[in-house]
Amino acid sequence: MGDRVADLEARVVELETRLAFQDQALAELSDALAGLRTEAARNAEALRRGLEEIRQASGSFFADPAQEPPPPHY
């Protein structure tokens, strides 16, 4: 009977050890995911600003043909 108790105690210790490692891994994954979400939000904002700058700059490069004066031969 003593061997059975020792075996059960060993199994419980093994399970507790595994659980501790899984808790640590879960916390690390959660932190990594939070970091990636923050980075993705920063990247999305940078992309939005870049696209807005391109839209604003393209207006000065390409004038609206309706607002252009007629060519001199008219």
N, C-alpha and C positions, 0 to 999 in steps of 0.2 A: 504494500500500500504506500510505503514511503517513496518508492520509485515513481509511482503515479503522480503523487503530489509534486515531486521534483520536476517531472516532465511537464505538468500543467503550469508550474511556476516559470519554467524555462520558456514555454510557449507564450505565456502572458508577457514576459519580459521582451521576447522577440517582437510580439505584436505592438507593444508600447514603443519599442525602438523604431519600428517601421512607421508607426503613426507620427512620431516626432519628426522623422525625416520627411514624411509627406507634408506635414504642416509647414516645415521650413521651405520645401520646394514650392508649395502653394503660395506662401508669402512672397517668395522671390519672383514667381511668375506673375503675381498680382502687381508687384512693383514694376516689373518690366512692362506689363501691359499698360499701366498708368503712364509710364514714360513714353511709350510708343504713341498713345493717344494724344499726349501733350505735343509731341513732335509732329504728329500728323496735323493737328490743329494749327501749329505754327507754319507748317508747309502750305496748308490750304490758304492761310491768310497771306503768306508771301506770294503765292500764285495769284490770288485775287488782286493784290496790289499791283503785281507785275502786269497782269492783263489789263487792268484799268489804266496804267501808265502807257501801255501800247496803244490802247484805244484813243487816249488823249493825244499821243504823239502822232498817230496815223492821220488825225484830222489836219495837222499842220503840214504833213507831207503830201497829202492828196486833197487838193481843194475840190469843192463841189463844182462840177462843170456848169451848173446853172448860175453860179455866182461869179464865174470868170467873165472878164470883159470880152467882147467879140474880137476876133483877129483884125489886124489893121486893114485888110483888103475889103472889109465890109463897109 
